[in-house]
Amino acid sequence: MGDFDLYRSRMSAYGSTIKEGRTKAIVSAITNTFVDSPSYHEIKINNINRGVQIVDESSIIKNPNKKRVLCKPDEDINIGDDIVWNSQHWLCTNVDSDKEIYAKGIIERCNNTLKWQNSTGEIKEYPCIISDKSSTYADGTLETKYIVIADDQILITIQSNSDTLQLELDKRFIFNHSKNDIYKLSKIQPLLKEGILYLTMTKSEYGTNDRLNLNLADYVQNNFALTITNGNSISLTTSETLQLSVTLTNNGVVVENPTITYSTSDEEICTVSTIGLIQPISEGVVTITAVSNGVSDIIEVTVEEVVADNYSIVISGSNSIYQGQSKSYSAIVYNNGIEVVKDCVWSISDITLATITAQNSTNATIKANSSLLGTVNLRCEMLENNTVFSIISIQVKSII
């Protein structure tokens, strides 16, 4: 075997082709040394801890507000991702479409915060990038794109999400707690890049409902009320769970999809998940609290041990019957001494002495033979569990 054949054989061991083998070898080498790089940093991407390499965007022009992020080979980064690095927020504004080895993205330092009240009065705020001049952006092609703004305008670059997508034209905002930095949303740029919104804002005047101290324009005093609709108290066994139902209103208007925080007074008795699912653990009494927008409600939960079923049946009726006569019998089902409703079925031990002429779950009528004497057993058993039954012995007597 020649040297080239040996080389190709070794490379193919990593993949079906030489290229695939070389790629896998490079990925393996990068993965093994990734954290040893001087450029390695621990950051948060969308509030999830990640390890990445951060380098200057360009080796020629050093821009402290723009960096390039290199991800581990098995991880990803997306346009619009919120990055927290060195206690500062950055926004991923572009990604490299070539991810054969690892994902790469451009991040820009956020220089302000967009803060507002939504239609239900909840306060929303997201880090953003403010530019006060015409801006360029990349859309994945070689052609440079421009967003032109006037002298009295600013351009906001912000993550596209369920909150920012609800923003409407003429919505007003305050920046830097200043009367001189009040703007209204005058244009929502067409979707240029998935994951990011570009908002053009025009200078606006100070209004009577603006609150500089809160950095909120057109502020509406909130009157939130939160109610746990499951009631004030409830009892559960350790084998049961309960999903809390919570309603939040503001000035009487229901808030859709509110952020609610749940807590329990004793996790050894009962836990509650982030979505309000109660899971009993042991006997006791706890208080579950739901909180949102500064208001709360509570529900008292009593946890009881599971009591094993202990069924019994009691038959009422006469122990004797005359030849040719009919008599009625009734049955009551108990579980741990408490009367319960259960379906039952009746039977008789000797149909030559007596027969059942009518029956339902709780009653039976029998008729004795007119010529024979003796004793029969009338049996009532629970339909779902035939080991639970009761028997009454009935003597058939002569009518003479």
C-alpha positions as CSV (number, residue, x, y, z in Angstrom):
1,M,0.0,0.0,0.0
2,G,1.4,3.4,-1.0
3,D,1.7,6.5,1.2
4,F,-1.3,8.1,-0.3
5,D,-3.4,5.0,0.0
6,L,-2.4,4.7,3.7
7,Y,-3.3,8.4,4.3
8,R,-6.7,7.9,2.5
9,S,-7.3,4.8,4.6
10,R,-6.6,6.6,7.9
11,M,-8.8,9.6,6.9
12,S,-11.6,7.4,5.8
13,A,-11.7,5.9,9.3
14,Y,-13.2,9.2,10.4
15,G,-15.8,9.2,7.6
16,S,-17.0,7.9,4.3
17,T,-14.8,10.3,2.4
18,I,-11.5,12.0,2.8
19,K,-13.2,15.4,3.2
20,E,-15.6,14.0,5.8
21,G,-12.7,12.4,7.7
22,R,-10.7,15.6,7.7
23,T,-13.7,17.6,8.9
24,K,-14.3,15.1,11.8
25,A,-10.7,15.2,12.7
26,I,-10.7,19.0,12.9
27,V,-13.9,19.1,14.9
28,S,-12.4,16.6,17.3
29,A,-9.3,18.7,17.7
30,I,-11.2,21.9,18.2
31,T,-13.5,20.3,20.8
32,N,-10.6,18.9,22.8
33,T,-8.8,22.3,23.1
34,F,-11.8,24.7,22.9
35,V,-11.7,25.7,26.6
36,D,-7.9,26.2,26.6
37,S,-8.1,29.1,24.2
38,P,-7.3,32.6,25.6
39,S,-10.5,33.7,23.8
40,Y,-12.7,31.3,25.8
41,H,-15.4,32.9,28.0
42,E,-18.3,31.8,30.0
43,I,-21.4,33.7,29.0
44,K,-25.2,33.4,28.9
45,I,-27.2,33.0,25.7
46,N,-30.9,33.5,26.2
47,N,-30.2,33.0,30.0
48,I,-28.5,29.6,29.4
49,N,-24.9,29.1,30.5
50,R,-22.6,28.6,27.5
51,G,-18.9,28.5,26.8
52,V,-17.8,30.3,23.6
53,Q,-14.7,32.0,22.1
54,I,-15.0,35.7,21.6
55,V,-12.7,37.5,19.3
56,D,-12.5,40.9,17.5
57,E,-14.8,41.1,14.5
58,S,-12.0,42.3,12.3
59,S,-8.3,42.0,12.6
60,I,-7.9,45.3,10.8
61,I,-10.5,47.6,12.5
62,K,-10.9,47.1,16.3
63,N,-14.5,47.9,17.3
64,P,-15.1,47.4,21.1
65,N,-18.8,47.3,20.5
66,K,-18.8,44.5,18.0
67,K,-17.3,41.0,18.4
68,R,-17.3,37.6,16.7
69,V,-18.5,34.6,18.7
70,L,-17.3,31.1,17.9
71,C,-19.4,28.2,19.3
72,K,-18.4,24.7,20.2
73,P,-18.8,22.4,17.2
74,D,-22.0,20.8,18.6
75,E,-23.6,24.1,19.6
76,D,-25.3,27.0,17.8
77,I,-26.0,30.7,17.9
78,N,-28.9,32.5,16.2
79,I,-29.7,36.0,15.1
80,G,-31.6,37.8,17.9
81,D,-30.0,35.8,20.7
82,D,-29.5,37.8,23.9
83,I,-25.9,37.4,25.2
84,V,-24.8,38.4,28.6
85,W,-21.0,38.8,28.8
86,N,-19.1,40.7,31.6
87,S,-22.4,41.8,33.0
88,Q,-23.3,43.5,29.7
89,H,-26.0,42.6,27.2
90,W,-25.1,42.0,23.6
91,L,-27.3,41.1,20.6
92,C,-26.4,38.6,17.9
93,T,-27.0,40.6,14.7
94,N,-25.6,38.2,12.1
95,V,-24.5,34.6,11.8
96,D,-22.2,32.8,9.3
97,S,-24.3,30.4,7.2
98,D,-21.3,28.0,6.8
99,K,-21.5,25.8,9.9
100,E,-19.5,22.9,8.6
101,I,-17.0,23.1,11.5
102,Y,-18.7,25.4,14.1
103,A,-21.3,28.1,14.3
104,K,-20.1,31.7,14.2
105,G,-22.0,34.9,14.9
106,I,-21.5,38.7,15.2
107,I,-22.6,40.2,18.4
108,E,-23.1,43.9,19.1
109,R,-23.1,45.6,22.5
110,C,-26.5,46.9,23.6
111,N,-26.3,50.6,24.7
112,N,-29.8,51.1,26.1
113,T,-33.0,49.5,27.2
114,L,-36.4,49.7,25.5
115,K,-39.1,49.8,28.3
116,W,-42.9,50.1,27.9
117,Q,-46.3,49.1,29.2
118,N,-48.1,46.6,27.1
119,S,-51.9,46.7,26.4
120,T,-52.6,45.0,29.8
121,G,-50.4,47.3,31.8
122,E,-47.5,44.9,32.2
123,I,-44.1,46.5,32.1
124,K,-41.7,45.0,29.5
125,E,-38.1,45.8,28.9
126,Y,-35.4,44.5,26.6
127,P,-31.8,45.5,25.9
128,C,-31.4,47.2,22.6
129,I,-29.0,49.0,20.3
130,I,-29.7,52.7,19.5
131,S,-28.2,54.3,16.4
132,D,-28.8,57.9,15.6
133,K,-27.5,57.8,12.0
134,S,-28.1,55.8,8.9
135,S,-27.2,52.2,9.5
136,T,-26.1,49.3,7.4
137,Y,-26.9,45.6,7.9
138,A,-26.1,42.3,6.3
139,D,-28.9,40.0,5.0
140,G,-26.7,37.1,4.0
141,T,-25.8,38.4,0.5
142,L,-22.7,40.3,-0.6
143,E,-24.8,43.5,-1.1
144,T,-24.7,46.0,1.8
145,K,-28.2,47.2,2.8
146,Y,-29.0,50.6,4.3
147,I,-31.6,51.9,6.6
148,V,-31.8,55.7,6.3
149,I,-33.2,57.8,9.2
150,A,-33.7,61.6,9.5
151,D,-31.9,63.9,11.9
152,D,-34.7,63.8,14.4
153,Q,-34.9,60.0,14.4
154,I,-33.1,57.1,15.9
155,L,-33.0,53.4,14.9
156,I,-33.6,50.7,17.5
157,T,-32.2,47.2,16.9
158,I,-33.9,44.7,19.3
159,Q,-34.7,41.0,19.6
160,S,-37.8,39.9,17.8
161,N,-40.0,38.0,20.3
162,S,-43.6,37.7,21.4
163,D,-43.5,41.0,23.3
164,T,-41.7,43.2,20.8
165,L,-43.8,41.9,18.0
166,Q,-46.9,43.4,19.7
167,L,-45.4,46.9,19.5
168,E,-47.6,49.3,17.5
169,L,-47.0,52.5,15.6
170,D,-47.1,55.8,17.7
171,K,-46.1,53.9,20.8
172,R,-43.9,56.3,22.8
173,F,-40.8,55.6,24.8
174,I,-38.4,57.4,27.2
175,F,-34.7,56.8,27.2
176,N,-32.2,57.8,29.9
177,H,-34.9,59.3,32.2
178,S,-34.7,62.4,30.1
179,K,-37.3,64.8,28.6
180,N,-34.9,65.2,25.7
181,D,-34.9,61.5,24.9
182,I,-38.6,60.8,24.2
183,Y,-39.5,59.1,21.0
184,K,-42.5,57.5,19.3
185,L,-42.4,54.5,17.0
186,S,-42.9,55.8,13.5
187,K,-41.9,52.8,11.4
188,I,-41.4,49.1,11.9
189,Q,-39.0,48.0,9.3
190,P,-40.1,45.1,7.1
191,L,-38.7,41.8,8.4
192,L,-35.1,42.1,7.3
193,K,-33.6,39.3,9.4
194,E,-35.3,36.6,11.3
195,G,-34.8,37.2,15.0
196,I,-34.3,40.9,14.9
197,L,-36.6,44.0,14.6
198,Y,-35.5,47.4,13.3
199,L,-37.6,50.2,14.7
200,T,-37.4,53.7,13.5
201,M,-38.4,56.3,16.1
202,T,-39.1,60.0,15.8
203,K,-38.5,62.7,18.4
204,S,-41.6,63.3,20.6
205,E,-42.6,65.9,23.2
206,Y,-42.9,65.3,27.0
207,G,-46.5,64.3,28.0
208,T,-48.4,64.7,31.3
209,N,-48.6,60.9,31.7
210,D,-44.8,60.4,31.1
211,R,-42.8,59.2,34.1
212,L,-39.2,60.0,33.8
213,N,-38.3,58.2,37.0
214,L,-39.7,55.0,35.7
215,N,-38.5,55.6,32.1
216,L,-42.1,55.0,31.0
217,A,-44.1,57.0,28.5
218,D,-47.9,57.2,28.7
219,Y,-47.8,55.5,32.1
220,V,-51.1,54.0,33.3
221,Q,-51.5,53.3,37.0
222,N,-51.8,49.6,37.4
223,N,-54.4,47.9,39.5
224,F,-53.5,44.3,39.4
225,A,-55.5,41.5,41.1
226,L,-54.6,37.9,41.2
227,T,-57.0,35.0,42.0
228,I,-56.4,31.3,42.4
229,T,-59.6,30.0,41.1
230,N,-59.3,26.5,42.6
231,G,-60.6,27.9,45.9
232,N,-59.2,28.9,49.3
233,S,-58.4,25.4,50.4
234,I,-58.3,21.9,49.1
235,S,-57.4,18.4,50.4
236,L,-55.2,16.0,48.4
237,T,-53.8,12.5,49.0
238,T,-50.2,11.7,48.4
239,S,-51.2,9.9,45.2
240,E,-53.0,13.0,43.7
241,T,-51.8,16.2,41.9
242,L,-53.5,19.5,41.3
243,Q,-52.9,22.0,38.5
244,L,-53.5,25.5,39.9
245,S,-55.7,27.8,37.8
246,V,-54.8,31.4,38.2
247,T,-56.3,34.6,36.8
248,L,-54.5,38.0,36.7
249,T,-56.4,41.2,35.9
250,N,-55.4,44.8,35.6
251,N,-58.0,47.4,36.0
252,G,-60.6,44.6,35.5
253,V,-59.1,43.4,32.2
254,V,-57.8,39.8,32.1
255,V,-54.0,39.7,31.4
256,E,-53.2,37.0,28.9
257,N,-50.3,34.6,29.6
258,P,-49.0,36.4,32.6
259,T,-45.7,35.5,34.3
260,I,-46.6,33.8,37.6
261,T,-44.2,32.7,40.3
262,Y,-45.3,29.9,42.6
263,S,-43.9,28.9,46.1
264,T,-44.8,26.5,48.9
265,S,-44.4,27.0,52.6
266,D,-43.0,23.5,53.1
267,E,-41.4,21.5,50.3
268,E,-41.3,18.4,52.5
269,I,-45.1,18.3,52.6
270,C,-45.9,19.6,49.1
271,T,-44.0,21.0,46.1
272,V,-45.3,23.3,43.3
273,S,-43.7,23.5,39.8
274,T,-43.0,26.6,37.8
275,I,-46.3,26.1,36.0
276,G,-48.4,25.7,39.2
277,L,-48.6,21.9,39.4
278,I,-48.9,20.8,43.0
279,Q,-47.3,17.5,44.0
280,P,-48.1,16.2,47.5
281,I,-45.2,14.5,49.3
282,S,-46.3,13.7,52.9
283,E,-49.1,14.4,55.4
284,G,-49.5,18.0,56.6
285,V,-50.8,21.4,55.8
286,V,-49.0,23.9,53.5
287,T,-49.7,27.3,51.9
288,I,-49.2,27.6,48.2
289,T,-48.6,31.2,47.0
290,A,-48.9,32.6,43.5
291,V,-47.3,36.0,42.7
292,S,-47.4,38.2,39.6
293,N,-46.9,41.9,39.1
294,G,-46.7,42.6,42.8
295,V,-50.0,40.9,43.8
296,S,-50.6,37.5,45.2
297,D,-53.1,34.9,46.3
298,I,-52.8,31.8,48.4
299,I,-54.4,28.4,48.7
300,E,-54.2,26.1,51.7
301,V,-53.4,22.5,50.8
302,T,-54.0,19.6,53.3
303,V,-52.2,16.5,52.3
304,E,-53.5,13.2,53.6
305,E,-52.1,9.7,53.3
306,V,-53.8,7.4,50.9
307,V,-56.2,5.2,52.8
308,A,-56.6,1.6,51.5
309,D,-60.0,0.6,50.4
310,N,-61.9,-1.6,52.8
311,Y,-65.2,-2.5,51.3
312,S,-68.1,-4.3,53.0
313,I,-71.7,-5.1,52.2
314,V,-74.6,-5.3,54.7
315,I,-77.8,-7.1,53.6
316,S,-81.1,-6.2,55.3
317,G,-84.1,-8.6,55.2
318,S,-85.8,-11.5,56.8
319,N,-84.0,-14.8,57.6
320,S,-87.1,-16.8,56.8
321,I,-89.8,-17.0,54.1
322,Y,-92.9,-19.2,53.7
323,Q,-93.5,-21.5,50.8
324,G,-94.8,-19.6,47.7
325,Q,-94.1,-16.3,49.4
326,S,-92.0,-13.3,48.0
327,K,-89.8,-11.1,50.0
328,S,-87.5,-8.1,49.3
329,Y,-83.9,-7.6,50.4
330,S,-81.6,-4.5,50.3
331,A,-77.9,-4.0,50.4
332,I,-75.6,-1.1,51.4
333,V,-71.9,-0.9,50.4
334,Y,-69.4,0.7,52.8
335,N,-65.8,1.7,52.3
336,N,-63.9,2.1,55.6
337,G,-67.3,2.5,57.3
338,I,-68.6,5.2,54.9
339,E,-71.5,4.4,52.7
340,V,-70.6,4.5,49.0
341,V,-72.4,3.8,45.7
342,K,-71.2,0.7,44.0
343,D,-72.9,-1.6,41.5
344,C,-73.7,-5.0,42.9
345,V,-75.2,-8.3,41.6
346,W,-77.4,-10.8,43.4
347,S,-77.4,-14.6,43.2
348,I,-79.1,-17.5,45.1
349,S,-77.5,-20.8,46.1
350,D,-80.4,-23.2,45.3
351,I,-83.0,-22.2,42.7
352,T,-85.1,-25.3,43.5
353,L,-85.9,-23.7,46.9
354,A,-86.2,-20.1,45.8
355,T,-85.6,-17.9,42.8
356,I,-84.7,-14.2,42.3
357,T,-87.6,-12.5,40.5
358,A,-86.2,-9.0,40.4
359,Q,-83.0,-7.2,41.2
360,N,-80.9,-4.1,40.8
361,S,-77.7,-2.8,42.4
362,T,-79.1,-2.4,45.8
363,N,-82.3,-4.5,46.0
364,A,-83.5,-8.0,45.2
365,T,-86.8,-9.9,45.4
366,I,-87.0,-13.7,45.9
367,K,-89.9,-16.1,45.8
368,A,-89.9,-19.4,47.7
369,N,-90.9,-22.7,46.1
370,S,-94.4,-23.7,47.1
371,S,-93.6,-27.4,47.7
372,L,-90.0,-27.7,49.1
373,L,-88.5,-26.8,52.5
374,G,-84.9,-26.0,53.4
375,T,-82.3,-23.2,53.6
376,V,-80.9,-21.1,50.8
377,N,-78.2,-18.4,50.7
378,L,-78.8,-15.1,49.1
379,R,-75.5,-13.5,48.0
380,C,-74.8,-9.9,47.1
381,E,-71.4,-9.1,45.6
382,M,-69.7,-5.9,44.3
383,L,-69.6,-6.0,40.5
384,E,-66.1,-4.6,40.2
385,N,-64.6,-6.8,42.9
386,N,-66.2,-10.2,43.5
387,T,-64.1,-10.7,46.6
388,V,-66.4,-8.2,48.3
389,F,-69.7,-9.9,49.1
390,S,-72.2,-10.6,51.8
391,I,-74.5,-13.7,52.3
392,I,-77.8,-14.0,54.2
393,S,-79.2,-17.4,55.0
394,I,-83.0,-17.7,54.5
395,Q,-85.1,-20.7,55.7
396,V,-88.0,-21.7,53.6
397,K,-90.8,-22.7,56.0
398,S,-94.0,-24.5,55.5
399,I,-97.1,-22.4,55.3
400,I,-99.1,-25.0,57.2
